[in-house]
């Protein structure tokens, strides 16, 4: 059963949800306000998938 936390979105600061998916060893943070998404491995901390509109990668 996933554990769900209410957290602040690192992209826009509004309320977001963090889902701890123990069976898959994943943590998914998502914000419905700005469409932010970050999926990380709970064991290693590595980023599996990320989408953050308004944040640009450095070249």
Secondary structure, 3 states (H helix, E strand, C coil): CCEEEEEECCCCCCEEEEEEECCCCEEEEECCCCCCEEEEECCCCCEEEEECCCCCCCC
